[in-house]
Amino acid sequence: MPEILQFGPFMIKLNWLLMGFSGMVGYYVLQKLIKNSPFYDSPILDKLFNSFIIVFFVWKFSPLLFSPSILWSNPYRLITMIGSSTGLWIGVTVAVFYMTISIRRLKVPAFFIGDLLAIGTITSVLVYSLIGWQYGSATSLPWGISIESPQFKYHPINVYMLFITVPMLIYLWRQRSKVGSGNIVVLFLTYFGAGLMLVSLFKPKALFLLGLSGQQIVYLLMMAAGFISSMFLNRLKHHEQTSISERDEDQHDAAWVLSSDPGNAVADQIRSENSSKENRTIFSD
């Protein structure tokens, strides 16, 4: 299968098309989830789509940040150039800032957005792993896949990804009624981050810090974010339960005060006497 597809004068990487198709499937799943939520009339998807556009264009044209001379020396390169990893992180930072402002204006809970993105991301990764091969480091294992020469085999990264994404998507989809609780994004960050870390052991990597690659550091940050979010959710639930208990105690105390009030006691005694008289009259007849 060719890595580059040519449409007239334009050349498009097949990998980009696969990622685009996977993203469309994930977007469709998000539409289904939002239709069954209290925010079905909120333009959440528009904001998310704008965020992805921001990430793509900042990443795509990030080389201009370091070589602005491309604009006048070789403008045709603007179409064919590929963004840098630095540009990707800049784009993600700008998109997160944009989404933070949008969430506040729309008054949508952040955990709701997080749960949506968790299910959408897992769906997109699953589809991408199904339709595109990803090669890892060399291996002599019998399930290794070859590129050109059958003498050299490599770890099938996309198959490993399927072992992670399929059970996780099944579980998260069964929990879709709990979108907005924050539990879905916590599971996504914790367990998907751990799964990606495991798969990264079978990929060639360039060391970045403390014997880890840049991707592995991101996966560690995902797991740390999931752990911190889980602690925050537990404290929030504990606070809510405490508030409910205190409110029930206040209502119980108020009822006890009313029942112990002398005026109420006299009224209860009068009602009791009247009831006794009525009963005696009935039996006397």
C-alpha positions as CSV (number, residue, x, y, z in Angstrom):
1,M,0.0,0.0,0.0
2,P,1.5,3.4,-1.0
3,E,2.3,5.9,1.7
4,I,1.5,8.9,-0.5
5,L,-1.6,9.3,-2.7
6,Q,-1.5,11.7,-5.6
7,F,-4.5,13.6,-6.8
8,G,-3.4,15.7,-9.8
9,P,-0.8,18.1,-8.6
10,F,-1.5,17.4,-4.9
11,M,0.1,14.7,-2.9
12,I,-1.6,13.5,0.4
13,K,-0.1,11.1,2.8
14,L,-2.2,8.0,3.3
15,N,-1.7,8.3,7.0
16,W,-3.4,11.7,7.1
17,L,-6.4,10.2,5.3
18,L,-6.6,7.4,7.8
19,M,-6.4,9.8,10.7
20,G,-9.1,12.0,9.1
21,F,-11.5,9.1,8.6
22,S,-10.9,7.9,12.2
23,G,-11.6,11.4,13.5
24,M,-14.8,11.5,11.5
25,V,-16.0,8.3,13.2
26,G,-15.1,9.6,16.6
27,Y,-17.0,12.9,15.8
28,Y,-20.1,10.8,14.8
29,V,-19.9,9.0,18.2
30,L,-19.7,12.3,20.0
31,Q,-22.9,13.5,18.1
32,K,-24.7,10.4,19.4
33,L,-23.6,11.0,23.0
34,I,-24.6,14.7,23.0
35,K,-28.0,14.1,21.6
36,N,-28.8,12.0,24.7
37,S,-27.4,14.6,27.1
38,P,-28.8,17.7,28.8
39,F,-26.6,19.8,26.5
40,Y,-28.0,18.6,23.2
41,D,-28.7,22.2,22.1
42,S,-25.2,23.5,23.1
43,P,-22.6,24.1,20.4
44,I,-20.1,21.9,22.1
45,L,-19.1,20.0,19.0
46,D,-18.5,23.2,17.1
47,K,-16.0,24.3,19.8
48,L,-14.3,20.9,19.8
49,F,-14.0,20.9,16.0
50,N,-12.5,24.4,16.2
51,S,-10.0,23.1,18.7
52,F,-8.9,20.3,16.4
53,I,-8.6,22.8,13.5
54,I,-6.4,25.0,15.7
55,V,-4.1,22.1,16.6
56,F,-3.8,21.1,12.9
57,F,-3.0,24.5,11.5
58,V,-0.6,25.5,14.3
59,W,1.2,22.1,13.8
60,K,1.1,22.3,10.0
61,F,2.6,25.8,9.8
62,S,4.8,25.7,12.9
63,P,8.0,25.6,10.7
64,L,7.2,29.3,9.9
65,L,7.9,30.1,13.5
66,F,11.5,29.1,13.1
67,S,12.0,29.7,9.4
68,P,9.7,32.6,8.3
69,S,11.8,33.0,5.1
70,I,9.8,30.1,3.6
71,L,7.0,32.6,2.8
72,W,9.1,34.4,0.2
73,S,11.8,31.9,-0.7
74,N,9.7,28.8,-1.3
75,P,5.9,29.5,-0.8
76,Y,5.0,26.2,-2.5
77,R,6.5,24.4,0.5
78,L,3.6,25.7,2.6
79,I,1.5,23.0,1.0
80,T,3.9,20.1,1.3
81,M,5.7,20.9,4.6
82,I,5.1,18.9,7.7
83,G,4.7,20.4,11.2
84,S,7.1,19.8,14.1
85,S,6.5,18.2,17.5
86,T,7.0,21.6,19.1
87,G,4.3,23.0,16.9
88,L,2.0,20.2,18.0
89,W,2.4,21.1,21.6
90,I,1.9,24.8,20.9
91,G,-1.3,23.9,19.0
92,V,-2.5,21.8,21.9
93,T,-1.8,24.5,24.4
94,V,-3.7,27.1,22.3
95,A,-6.6,24.7,21.8
96,V,-6.8,24.0,25.6
97,F,-6.9,27.7,26.3
98,Y,-9.6,28.1,23.7
99,M,-11.7,25.3,25.1
100,T,-11.3,26.6,28.6
101,I,-12.8,29.9,27.6
102,S,-15.5,28.2,25.6
103,I,-16.5,25.9,28.5
104,R,-16.9,28.9,30.8
105,R,-19.1,30.8,28.3
106,L,-21.3,27.7,27.5
107,K,-21.5,26.8,31.3
108,V,-20.8,23.2,30.5
109,P,-19.1,21.1,33.2
110,A,-15.5,20.3,32.4
111,F,-16.0,16.7,33.4
112,F,-18.7,16.4,30.8
113,I,-16.2,17.5,28.1
114,G,-13.6,15.2,29.4
115,D,-15.9,12.2,29.3
116,L,-16.9,13.0,25.8
117,L,-13.3,13.3,24.6
118,A,-12.4,10.1,26.3
119,I,-15.0,8.0,24.4
120,G,-14.4,9.9,21.1
121,T,-10.6,9.5,21.4
122,I,-10.8,5.7,22.1
123,T,-13.2,5.3,19.2
124,S,-10.8,7.1,16.8
125,V,-7.8,5.2,18.0
126,L,-9.6,1.9,17.6
127,V,-10.7,2.7,14.0
128,Y,-7.2,3.9,13.1
129,S,-5.7,0.7,14.5
130,L,-8.1,-1.4,12.5
131,I,-7.4,0.2,9.1
132,G,-3.7,1.1,9.3
133,W,-0.6,-0.9,10.0
134,Q,1.9,0.4,12.6
135,Y,5.3,-1.1,12.8
136,G,7.3,-1.2,16.0
137,S,10.8,-2.4,16.8
138,A,12.4,-5.5,15.3
139,T,11.4,-8.8,16.7
140,S,11.9,-12.5,16.2
141,L,8.5,-13.4,17.6
142,P,6.2,-15.5,15.2
143,W,3.5,-12.8,15.0
144,G,5.9,-10.2,13.8
145,I,5.1,-8.5,10.5
146,S,7.5,-7.6,7.7
147,I,7.6,-4.6,5.5
148,E,9.6,-5.7,2.4
149,S,11.9,-8.5,3.3
150,P,10.4,-11.5,5.3
151,Q,13.7,-11.9,7.0
152,F,13.1,-8.8,9.1
153,K,10.0,-8.7,11.3
154,Y,8.6,-6.0,13.5
155,H,6.1,-5.7,16.3
156,P,2.5,-5.1,15.1
157,I,1.8,-2.0,17.1
158,N,-1.7,-1.6,15.7
159,V,-2.6,-5.1,16.9
160,Y,-1.3,-4.3,20.4
161,M,-3.4,-1.2,20.3
162,L,-6.5,-3.2,19.5
163,F,-6.0,-5.4,22.6
164,I,-6.1,-2.1,24.6
165,T,-8.8,-0.1,22.9
166,V,-11.4,-2.8,22.2
167,P,-12.1,-3.8,25.9
168,M,-11.8,-0.2,27.0
169,L,-14.3,1.1,24.4
170,I,-16.8,-1.7,25.3
171,Y,-16.6,-0.8,29.0
172,L,-16.8,3.0,28.5
173,W,-19.7,2.6,26.0
174,R,-21.6,0.7,28.7
175,Q,-20.9,3.6,31.0
176,R,-22.1,6.2,28.5
177,S,-25.2,7.0,30.7
178,K,-22.7,8.4,33.3
179,V,-21.1,10.9,30.9
180,G,-20.5,14.0,33.0
181,S,-19.7,12.2,36.2
182,G,-15.9,12.4,35.5
183,N,-15.4,8.6,36.0
184,I,-15.0,8.0,32.3
185,V,-12.2,10.4,31.7
186,V,-10.5,9.2,34.9
187,L,-10.5,5.6,33.6
188,F,-9.3,6.8,30.2
189,L,-6.4,8.8,31.6
190,T,-5.3,6.1,34.0
191,Y,-5.7,2.9,32.1
192,F,-5.3,4.1,28.6
193,G,-2.2,5.9,29.6
194,A,-0.9,2.7,31.2
195,G,-1.7,0.7,28.1
196,L,0.0,3.2,25.8
197,M,3.1,3.0,28.1
198,L,3.1,-0.8,27.8
199,V,2.8,-0.6,24.0
200,S,5.6,2.0,23.8
201,L,8.0,-0.7,25.1
202,F,7.8,-2.4,21.7
203,K,8.4,0.8,19.7
204,P,11.8,2.4,18.8
205,K,12.2,5.5,20.8
206,A,14.6,8.4,21.2
207,L,15.4,9.1,24.8
208,F,14.2,12.5,26.0
209,L,14.4,12.6,29.8
210,L,15.4,10.1,32.6
211,G,15.7,7.2,30.1
212,L,12.2,7.9,28.7
213,S,11.0,9.1,25.4
214,G,8.8,12.2,24.9
215,Q,5.8,10.0,24.3
216,Q,6.4,7.9,27.5
217,I,6.6,11.1,29.5
218,V,3.2,12.1,28.1
219,Y,1.8,8.7,29.1
220,L,3.1,9.1,32.6
221,L,1.5,12.6,32.8
222,M,-1.8,11.0,31.6
223,M,-1.7,8.5,34.4
224,A,-0.8,11.2,37.0
225,A,-3.6,13.3,35.8
226,G,-6.0,10.4,36.1
227,F,-4.8,9.7,39.7
228,I,-5.2,13.3,40.7
229,S,-8.6,13.6,39.0
230,S,-9.7,10.4,40.9
231,M,-8.7,11.9,44.2
232,F,-10.5,15.1,43.3
233,L,-13.7,13.2,42.4
234,N,-13.5,11.2,45.7
235,R,-13.2,14.3,47.7
236,L,-16.0,16.0,45.8
237,K,-18.3,13.0,46.4
238,H,-17.4,12.9,50.1
239,H,-18.2,16.6,50.4
240,E,-21.6,16.0,48.7
241,Q,-22.4,13.1,51.0
242,T,-21.4,15.1,54.0
243,S,-23.6,18.0,52.9
244,I,-26.5,15.7,52.4
245,S,-26.0,14.1,55.9
246,E,-25.8,17.5,57.5
247,R,-29.0,18.6,55.7
248,D,-30.8,15.5,56.9
249,E,-29.6,16.1,60.4
250,D,-30.8,19.7,60.3
251,Q,-34.2,18.6,59.1
252,H,-34.4,15.9,61.9
253,D,-33.4,18.5,64.5
254,A,-36.0,20.9,63.2
255,A,-38.7,18.2,63.4
256,W,-37.6,17.3,66.9
257,V,-37.8,20.9,68.0
258,L,-41.3,21.2,66.6
259,S,-42.4,18.0,68.4
260,S,-40.9,19.2,71.7
261,D,-42.5,22.6,71.6
262,P,-45.0,23.1,74.5
263,G,-47.6,24.6,72.2
264,N,-47.5,21.6,70.0
265,A,-47.7,19.3,73.0
266,V,-50.8,21.1,74.2
267,A,-52.3,20.9,70.7
268,D,-51.5,17.2,70.5
269,Q,-53.1,16.7,74.0
270,I,-56.3,18.5,72.9
271,R,-56.5,16.4,69.7
272,S,-56.0,13.3,71.8
273,E,-58.8,14.2,74.2
274,N,-61.2,15.1,71.4
275,S,-60.4,11.8,69.7
276,S,-61.1,10.0,73.0
277,K,-64.4,11.8,73.4
278,E,-65.4,10.9,69.8
279,N,-64.5,7.3,70.5
280,R,-66.5,7.2,73.7
281,T,-69.5,8.7,72.0
282,I,-69.3,6.1,69.3
283,F,-69.1,3.2,71.7
284,S,-71.7,4.7,74.0
285,D,-74.2,4.6,71.2
